[in-house]
Amino acid sequence: MRIFNIEITYRRGPASSTTLEQIMTAITDFAAKQETFNAAIAADIDALVAASTAVSTDIDAISTSITAIGQDVTNLNATIAALQLNSTSPADLAALANLEATGAALQSKADAASAATKELQSKADAAVTAAAALDAQTPPAPPA
């Protein structure tokens, strides 16, 4: 953020109404430019906050997906352990078929996590762009 230094010079002697008008016009013009600049900065900050909120939401979705994947892995491991203790039977074959279905569901959840990660990257890029736009703002020059 840039900081402004405004210097006011006082001249002794009679001030004319034209000089006062010029000073007041310069101050009014500067104030209008500063208000426009402030509005642009506020809009960029709002965009940055919105992008950050969207990223946080995506992180929550990824966390939920990863938790579900972890539970599926735990369930698969328990089923595999049970199969190892028993001989191959029709029930074992059914359990293996169930493992295949669960593995497919696990893959689907992993794909969802991957897609959410890509979306997160896109939103993170938007946040970086918003931050760059904020940083690129140039404040108006104070009146001379």
Backbone as ProteinMPNN parsed JSONL, in Angstrom:
{"seq_chain_A": "MRIFNIEITYRRGPASSTTLEQIMTAITDFAAKQETFNAAIAADIDALVAASTAVSTDIDAISTSITAIGQDVTNLNATIAALQLNSTSPADLAALANLEATGAALQSKADAASAATKELQSKADAAVTAAAALDAQTPPAPPA", "coords_chain_A": {"N_chain_A": [[0.846, -1.168, 0.0], [0.535, 2.217, -0.743], [1.722, 5.279, 0.686], [0.697, 8.575, 1.204], [2.172, 11.773, 0.977], [1.349, 14.919, 1.694], [1.992, 18.177, 0.981], [1.624, 21.413, 2.115], [1.938, 24.674, 1.196], [2.306, 27.826, 2.54], [1.702, 31.037, 1.515], [2.66, 34.311, 2.046], [0.796, 37.268, 1.95], [-1.769, 38.945, 0.056], [-4.475, 36.875, -0.741], [-5.928, 35.875, -3.739], [-9.27, 35.499, -5.037], [-9.288, 33.824, -7.176], [-7.041, 32.195, -6.815], [-7.779, 30.848, -4.485], [-10.02, 29.517, -5.491], [-8.733, 27.87, -7.34], [-7.218, 26.264, -5.637], [-9.255, 25.007, -4.153], [-10.571, 23.666, -6.238], [-8.529, 21.945, -7.079], [-8.252, 20.365, -4.768], [-10.817, 19.238, -4.63], [-10.86, 17.814, -7.062], [-8.757, 16.026, -6.588], [-9.815, 14.633, -4.372], [-11.987, 13.34, -5.592], [-10.624, 11.652, -7.369], [-9.23, 10.113, -5.516], [-11.342, 8.853, -4.172], [-12.34, 7.256, -6.254], [-10.129, 5.604, -6.658], [-10.034, 4.369, -4.114], [-12.46, 2.944, -4.221], [-11.889, 1.127, -6.263], [-9.827, -0.341, -5.077], [-11.252, -1.419, -2.92], [-13.05, -3.073, -4.326], [-11.255, -4.915, -5.434], [-10.269, -6.072, -3.096], [-12.629, -7.249, -2.139], [-12.978, -9.167, -4.18], [-10.744, -10.737, -3.73], [-11.286, -11.734, -1.171], [-13.616, -13.205, -1.751], [-12.559, -15.137, -3.499], [-10.807, -16.417, -1.757], [-12.61, -17.472, 0.111], [-13.965, -19.276, -1.542], [-11.882, -21.048, -2.089], [-11.467, -22.095, 0.464], [-13.894, -23.465, 0.842], [-13.624, -25.44, -1.12], [-11.425, -26.814, -0.107], [-12.584, -27.934, 2.146], [-14.361, -29.708, 0.879], [-12.561, -31.442, -0.371], [-11.329, -32.524, 1.871], [-13.491, -33.917, 3.014], [-13.921, -35.833, 0.998], [-11.495, -37.215, 1.09], [-11.605, -38.27, 3.667], [-13.748, -40.04, 3.371], [-12.624, -41.793, 1.507], [-10.562, -42.868, 3.045], [-12.077, -44.28, 4.965], [-13.254, -46.177, 3.295], [-10.974, -47.589, 2.507], [-10.211, -48.701, 4.962], [-12.424, -50.388, 5.372], [-12.111, -52.1, 3.157], [-9.669, -53.312, 3.796], [-10.392, -54.71, 6.11], [-12.178, -56.573, 5.028], [-10.47, -57.986, 3.316], [-8.738, -59.103, 5.212], [-10.519, -60.834, 6.5], [-11.066, -62.599, 4.397], [-8.6, -63.793, 4.077], [-8.447, -65.449, 6.264], [-10.274, -67.408, 5.785], [-11.209, -70.195, 3.701], [-11.462, -70.408, 0.083], [-14.66, -69.955, -0.97], [-18.132, -69.987, -2.053], [-19.127, -67.759, -0.667], [-16.805, -66.355, -0.209], [-16.147, -65.682, -2.813], [-18.261, -63.98, -3.407], [-17.66, -61.965, -1.617], [-15.288, -61.068, -2.738], [-16.283, -60.026, -5.136], [-17.721, -57.945, -4.06], [-15.61, -56.473, -3.08], [-14.512, -55.605, -5.497], [-16.558, -53.884, -6.407], [-16.545, -52.021, -4.356], [-13.972, -51.057, -4.675], [-14.26, -49.784, -7.146], [-16.005, -47.739, -6.398], [-14.333, -46.423, -4.66], [-12.397, -45.514, -6.443], [-13.958, -43.701, -7.863], [-14.417, -41.768, -5.881], [-11.82, -40.914, -5.493], [-11.356, -39.772, -7.98], [-13.167, -37.656, -7.788], [-11.949, -36.188, -5.756], [-9.639, -35.469, -7.088], [-10.691, -33.842, -9.14], [-11.766, -31.805, -7.564], [-9.441, -30.787, -6.52], [-8.265, -29.714, -8.809], [-10.13, -27.698, -9.343], [-9.76, -26.198, -7.053], [-7.169, -25.289, -7.541], [-7.668, -23.614, -9.719], [-9.24, -21.644, -8.493], [-7.426, -20.695, -6.654], [-5.599, -19.571, -8.415], [-7.211, -17.502, -9.34], [-7.369, -15.98, -7.027], [-4.732, -15.155, -6.81], [-4.544, -13.589, -9.11], [-6.384, -11.59, -8.434], [-5.065, -10.483, -6.255], [-2.795, -9.503, -7.541], [-3.971, -7.563, -9.154], [-4.845, -5.835, -7.199], [-2.415, -5.023, -6.114], [-1.359, -3.696, -8.288], [-2.669, -1.323, -8.455], [-2.54, 2.177, -8.794], [-2.249, 4.977, -6.891], [-3.956, 8.171, -7.087], [-2.221, 11.185, -7.936], [-1.393, 13.624, -5.522], [-2.731, 16.979, -5.289], [-0.866, 19.557, -6.871]], "CA_chain_A": [[0.0, 0.0, 0.0], [1.329, 3.441, -0.836], [1.378, 6.325, 1.65], [0.764, 9.887, 0.567], [2.666, 12.932, 1.707], [0.782, 16.13, 1.114], [2.685, 19.349, 1.506], [0.886, 22.655, 1.89], [2.821, 25.83, 1.326], [1.57, 29.05, 2.838], [2.352, 32.235, 0.966], [2.195, 35.551, 2.678], [0.297, 38.264, 1.014], [-3.214, 38.827, -0.187], [-4.884, 35.763, -1.599], [-7.016, 36.26, -4.638], [-10.334, 34.504, -5.075], [-8.927, 32.86, -8.209], [-6.127, 31.244, -6.21], [-8.593, 30.019, -3.604], [-10.814, 28.636, -6.363], [-7.835, 26.859, -7.901], [-6.896, 25.332, -4.554], [-10.454, 24.224, -3.862], [-10.787, 22.779, -7.385], [-7.511, 20.897, -7.016], [-8.605, 19.468, -3.657], [-12.018, 18.501, -5.041], [-10.451, 16.843, -8.095], [-7.979, 14.971, -5.927], [-10.732, 13.831, -3.553], [-12.745, 12.475, -6.512], [-9.708, 10.604, -7.837], [-8.94, 9.234, -4.389], [-12.54, 8.034, -3.958], [-12.358, 6.257, -7.322], [-9.058, 4.671, -6.32], [-10.473, 3.597, -2.949], [-13.498, 2.021, -4.67], [-11.222, 0.057, -7.017], [-9.134, -1.174, -4.091], [-12.281, -2.16, -2.185], [-13.544, -4.123, -5.209], [-10.211, -5.942, -5.509], [-10.251, -6.775, -1.804], [-13.814, -8.11, -2.138], [-12.698, -10.295, -5.069], [-9.762, -11.58, -3.052], [-12.004, -12.418, -0.092], [-14.497, -14.194, -2.37], [-11.717, -16.236, -3.986], [-10.3, -17.12, -0.578], [-13.738, -18.234, 0.644], [-14.195, -20.392, -2.458], [-10.796, -22.005, -1.863], [-11.75, -22.752, 1.743], [-14.994, -24.401, 0.596], [-13.073, -26.578, -1.857], [-10.581, -27.586, 0.803], [-13.508, -28.736, 2.952], [-14.862, -30.796, 0.031], [-11.458, -32.395, -0.533], [-11.172, -33.197, 3.159], [-14.603, -34.868, 3.12], [-13.648, -36.934, 0.066], [-10.363, -37.998, 1.583], [-12.097, -39.018, 4.825], [-14.545, -41.16, 2.848], [-11.677, -42.746, 0.905], [-9.902, -43.548, 4.164], [-13.023, -45.253, 5.532], [-13.364, -47.271, 2.327], [-9.753, -48.389, 2.592], [-10.335, -49.466, 6.203], [-13.404, -51.454, 5.126], [-11.496, -53.07, 2.247], [-8.655, -54.056, 4.54], [-11.094, -55.658, 6.991], [-12.704, -57.651, 4.184], [-9.32, -58.782, 2.865], [-8.288, -59.883, 6.371], [-11.493, -61.915, 6.693], [-10.87, -63.576, 3.317], [-7.35, -64.517, 4.3], [-8.675, -66.439, 7.315], [-11.208, -68.434, 5.306], [-10.903, -70.803, 2.408], [-12.275, -69.875, -1.007], [-16.0, -70.542, -1.014], [-19.03, -69.048, -2.733], [-19.206, -66.518, 0.117], [-15.563, -65.619, -0.475], [-16.259, -65.123, -4.16], [-19.176, -62.834, -3.299], [-16.912, -60.896, -0.947], [-14.36, -60.506, -3.718], [-17.087, -59.193, -6.035], [-18.011, -56.736, -3.287], [-14.368, -55.7, -3.078], [-14.41, -54.942, -6.8], [-17.513, -52.767, -6.428], [-16.058, -51.002, -3.428], [-12.805, -50.456, -5.323], [-14.748, -48.849, -8.168], [-16.518, -46.562, -5.682], [-13.142, -45.728, -4.16], [-11.822, -44.808, -7.587], [-14.835, -42.554, -8.143], [-14.142, -40.749, -4.864], [-10.488, -40.367, -5.781], [-11.537, -38.882, -9.132], [-13.818, -36.439, -7.289], [-10.922, -35.421, -5.04], [-8.756, -34.901, -8.103], [-11.413, -32.733, -9.784], [-11.858, -30.712, -6.584], [-8.11, -30.195, -6.435], [-8.103, -28.86, -9.997], [-10.967, -26.514, -9.128], [-9.054, -25.425, -6.031], [-6.057, -24.608, -8.206], [-8.254, -22.538, -10.521], [-9.65, -20.571, -7.586], [-6.193, -20.113, -6.11], [-5.085, -18.698, -9.478], [-8.058, -16.297, -9.331], [-6.959, -15.186, -5.863], [-3.445, -14.538, -7.158], [-4.854, -12.53, -10.078], [-7.011, -10.497, -7.684], [-4.012, -9.839, -5.456], [-1.952, -8.741, -8.469], [-4.739, -6.373, -9.546], [-4.814, -4.947, -6.042], [-1.061, -4.489, -6.001], [-1.062, -2.853, -9.446], [-3.382, -0.048, -8.373], [-1.71, 3.342, -8.575], [-3.089, 6.041, -6.318], [-3.851, 9.439, -7.805], [-1.227, 12.123, -7.418], [-2.004, 14.734, -4.781], [-2.654, 18.245, -6.038], [0.418, 20.267, -6.802]], "C_chain_A": [[0.89, 1.229, 0.0], [0.827, 4.472, 0.174], [1.609, 7.672, 0.974], [1.354, 10.91, 1.52], [2.114, 14.154, 0.997], [1.452, 17.318, 1.79], [1.877, 20.591, 1.143], [1.843, 23.804, 2.16], [1.956, 27.068, 1.545], [2.364, 30.217, 2.286], [1.769, 33.463, 1.655], [1.745, 36.516, 1.601], [-1.177, 38.047, 0.763], [-3.5, 37.66, -1.139], [-6.019, 36.233, -2.483], [-8.057, 35.151, -4.635], [-10.034, 33.45, -6.138], [-7.995, 31.793, -7.626], [-6.88, 30.311, -5.269], [-9.446, 29.048, -4.414], [-9.944, 27.529, -6.937], [-7.478, 25.802, -6.848], [-8.092, 24.429, -4.265], [-10.759, 23.245, -4.997], [-9.797, 21.627, -7.363], [-7.832, 19.887, -5.915], [-9.819, 18.622, -4.028], [-11.68, 17.442, -6.085], [-9.673, 15.678, -7.475], [-8.886, 14.059, -5.106], [-11.541, 12.877, -4.433], [-11.868, 11.329, -7.014], [-9.407, 9.611, -6.712], [-10.135, 8.33, -4.093], [-12.651, 6.937, -5.013], [-11.309, 5.18, -7.043], [-9.473, 3.773, -5.154], [-11.535, 2.572, -3.34], [-12.888, 0.853, -5.431], [-10.496, -0.887, -6.061], [-10.149, -2.021, -3.321], [-12.834, -3.311, -3.03], [-12.527, -5.261, -5.325], [-10.131, -6.743, -4.211], [-11.451, -7.711, -1.714], [-13.604, -9.341, -3.018], [-11.722, -11.266, -4.416], [-10.426, -12.374, -1.92], [-12.915, -13.502, -0.665], [-13.7, -15.397, -2.871], [-11.192, -17.065, -2.819], [-11.4, -17.988, 0.045], [-14.028, -19.452, -0.227], [-13.125, -21.467, -2.285], [-11.044, -22.777, -0.566], [-12.863, -23.785, 1.593], [-14.484, -25.636, -0.136], [-12.173, -27.44, -0.981], [-11.45, -28.472, 1.693], [-14.041, -29.927, 2.155], [-13.79, -31.862, -0.173], [-11.268, -33.193, 0.758], [-12.259, -34.251, 3.362], [-14.364, -36.076, 2.226], [-12.526, -37.825, 0.576], [-10.771, -38.825, 2.803], [-12.898, -40.236, 4.368], [-13.641, -42.221, 2.217], [-10.968, -43.534, 2.002], [-10.802, -44.594, 4.802], [-13.195, -46.443, 4.597], [-12.137, -48.176, 2.37], [-9.788, -49.258, 3.851], [-11.281, -50.648, 6.015], [-12.824, -52.526, 4.198], [-10.461, -53.926, 2.978], [-9.298, -55.086, 5.478], [-11.642, -56.843, 6.196], [-11.582, -58.568, 3.712], [-8.824, -59.658, 4.013], [-9.231, -61.056, 6.629], [-11.332, -62.986, 5.626], [-9.623, -64.411, 3.534], [-7.521, -65.617, 5.353], [-9.54, -67.606, 6.842], [-10.72, -69.029, 3.989], [-11.826, -70.207, 1.352], [-13.577, -70.66, -1.08], [-16.885, -69.592, -1.798], [-19.155, -67.718, -1.983], [-17.957, -65.662, -0.107], [-15.613, -64.953, -1.849], [-17.19, -63.905, -4.168], [-18.474, -61.655, -2.632], [-15.918, -60.252, -1.904], [-15.086, -59.611, -4.717], [-17.437, -57.875, -5.349], [-16.777, -55.841, -3.224], [-14.185, -54.947, -4.396], [-15.326, -53.731, -6.871], [-17.046, -51.643, -5.514], [-14.826, -50.302, -3.999], [-13.204, -49.456, -6.392], [-15.291, -47.575, -7.521], [-15.361, -45.732, -5.136], [-12.478, -44.924, -5.273], [-12.644, -43.573, -7.931], [-14.586, -41.422, -7.149], [-12.772, -40.112, -5.088], [-10.552, -39.414, -6.97], [-12.191, -37.57, -8.706], [-12.817, -35.562, -6.537], [-9.97, -34.756, -6.028], [-9.413, -33.706, -8.797], [-11.516, -31.531, -8.838], [-10.511, -30.014, -6.441], [-7.843, -29.28, -7.621], [-8.918, -27.583, -9.865], [-10.328, -25.603, -8.083], [-7.899, -24.645, -6.652], [-6.556, -23.43, -9.026], [-8.644, -21.351, -9.634], [-8.439, -19.91, -6.926], [-5.561, -19.176, -7.135], [-5.886, -17.396, -9.533], [-7.69, -15.388, -8.161], [-5.648, -14.466, -6.139], [-3.667, -13.387, -8.136], [-5.475, -11.323, -9.373], [-5.979, -9.746, -6.851], [-3.104, -8.997, -6.347], [-2.665, -7.463, -8.912], [-4.739, -5.349, -8.412], [-3.459, -4.266, -5.928], [-0.741, -3.504, -7.126], [-1.764, -1.496, -9.397], [-2.406, 1.08, -8.068], [-2.595, 4.458, -8.035], [-2.939, 7.325, -7.13], [-2.799, 10.332, -7.136], [-1.929, 13.234, -6.651], [-1.881, 16.031, -5.578], [-1.323, 18.937, -5.82], [0.245, 21.654, -6.233]], "O_chain_A": [[1.907, 1.254, 0.693], [-0.366, 4.521, 0.475], [2.596, 7.869, 0.266], [1.067, 10.906, 2.717], [2.397, 14.379, -0.179], [1.468, 17.432, 3.015], [1.497, 20.779, -0.013], [2.469, 23.884, 3.216], [0.996, 27.309, 0.813], [3.555, 30.362, 2.562], [0.557, 33.609, 1.812], [2.276, 36.545, 0.491], [-1.756, 37.061, 1.22], [-2.859, 37.495, -2.177], [-6.948, 36.902, -2.031], [-7.765, 34.01, -4.277], [-10.475, 32.307, -6.018], [-8.154, 30.608, -7.921], [-6.633, 29.105, -5.265], [-9.572, 27.879, -4.049], [-10.372, 26.377, -7.013], [-7.443, 24.605, -7.136], [-7.939, 23.213, -4.147], [-11.164, 22.112, -4.74], [-10.165, 20.476, -7.596], [-7.695, 18.681, -6.121], [-9.841, 17.419, -3.766], [-12.154, 16.309, -6.004], [-9.902, 14.512, -7.797], [-8.734, 12.839, -5.146], [-11.756, 11.725, -4.056], [-12.308, 10.181, -7.078], [-9.339, 8.404, -6.946], [-9.95, 7.151, -3.791], [-13.018, 5.806, -4.693], [-11.582, 3.987, -7.18], [-9.284, 2.558, -5.205], [-11.513, 1.446, -2.844], [-13.319, -0.288, -5.265], [-10.553, -2.105, -6.23], [-9.924, -3.211, -3.099], [-13.062, -4.404, -2.512], [-12.9, -6.434, -5.316], [-9.944, -7.959, -4.239], [-11.312, -8.847, -1.261], [-14.009, -10.441, -2.644], [-11.868, -12.482, -4.544], [-10.144, -13.56, -1.744], [-12.979, -14.603, -0.119], [-14.116, -16.542, -2.689], [-11.145, -18.293, -2.902], [-11.137, -19.117, 0.459], [-14.306, -20.535, 0.288], [-13.426, -22.659, -2.329], [-10.845, -23.991, -0.521], [-12.776, -24.872, 2.164], [-14.872, -26.757, 0.193], [-12.168, -28.665, -1.107], [-11.101, -29.621, 1.963], [-14.159, -31.03, 2.689], [-14.089, -33.056, -0.148], [-11.068, -34.407, 0.719], [-11.977, -35.354, 3.83], [-14.579, -37.214, 2.644], [-12.611, -39.051, 0.497], [-10.327, -39.963, 2.952], [-12.744, -41.329, 4.912], [-13.88, -43.417, 2.382], [-10.798, -44.748, 1.883], [-10.34, -45.683, 5.145], [-13.272, -47.586, 5.049], [-12.26, -49.398, 2.277], [-9.426, -50.433, 3.798], [-10.986, -51.766, 6.439], [-13.023, -53.72, 4.425], [-10.404, -55.14, 2.779], [-8.798, -56.203, 5.617], [-11.573, -57.985, 6.65], [-11.732, -59.79, 3.712], [-8.521, -60.833, 3.806], [-8.778, -62.156, 6.943], [-11.451, -64.173, 5.929], [-9.596, -65.598, 3.21], [-6.802, -66.615, 5.322], [-9.525, -68.676, 7.451], [-9.921, -68.428, 3.271], [-12.837, -69.585, 1.675], [-13.575, -71.882, -1.233], [-16.445, -68.505, -2.173], [-19.276, -66.665, -2.609], [-18.026, -64.435, -0.186], [-15.179, -63.813, -2.02], [-16.927, -62.92, -4.859], [-18.66, -60.502, -3.022], [-15.726, -59.036, -1.884], [-14.572, -58.562, -5.103], [-17.448, -56.82, -5.983], [-16.877, -54.616, -3.304], [-13.756, -53.793, -4.407], [-14.918, -52.669, -7.342], [-17.142, -50.465, -5.858], [-14.658, -49.094, -3.827], [-12.574, -48.409, -6.539], [-15.072, -46.472, -8.022], [-15.401, -44.501, -5.148], [-12.05, -43.79, -5.062], [-12.09, -42.522, -8.253], [-14.547, -40.253, -7.531], [-12.599, -38.91, -4.891], [-9.891, -38.375, -6.977], [-11.825, -36.501, -9.194], [-12.836, -34.338, -6.668], [-9.548, -33.617, -5.825], [-8.769, -32.68, -9.016], [-11.372, -30.385, -9.262], [-10.449, -28.797, -6.261], [-7.266, -28.203, -7.466], [-8.451, -26.505, -10.234], [-10.355, -24.38, -8.217], [-7.681, -23.479, -6.324], [-5.938, -22.366, -9.029], [-8.405, -20.197, -9.989], [-8.441, -18.705, -6.675], [-5.049, -18.115, -6.779], [-5.323, -16.321, -9.744], [-7.701, -14.164, -8.294], [-5.47, -13.31, -5.753], [-3.048, -12.331, -8.005], [-5.137, -10.178, -9.674], [-6.02, -8.52, -6.756], [-2.689, -7.905, -5.958], [-2.042, -6.408, -9.032], [-4.643, -4.145, -8.65], [-3.379, -3.064, -5.673], [0.055, -2.584, -6.94], [-1.478, -0.62, -10.212], [-1.551, 0.953, -7.192], [-3.582, 4.834, -8.667], [-1.917, 7.539, -7.781], [-2.539, 10.233, -5.937], [-2.963, 13.733, -7.097], [-1.015, 16.151, -6.444], [-0.743, 18.902, -4.735], [1.22, 22.394, -6.103]]}, "name": "protein", "num_of_chains": 1, "seq": "MRIFNIEITYRRGPASSTTLEQIMTAITDFAAKQETFNAAIAADIDALVAASTAVSTDIDAISTSITAIGQDVTNLNATIAALQLNSTSPADLAALANLEATGAALQSKADAASAATKELQSKADAAVTAAAALDAQTPPAPPA"}
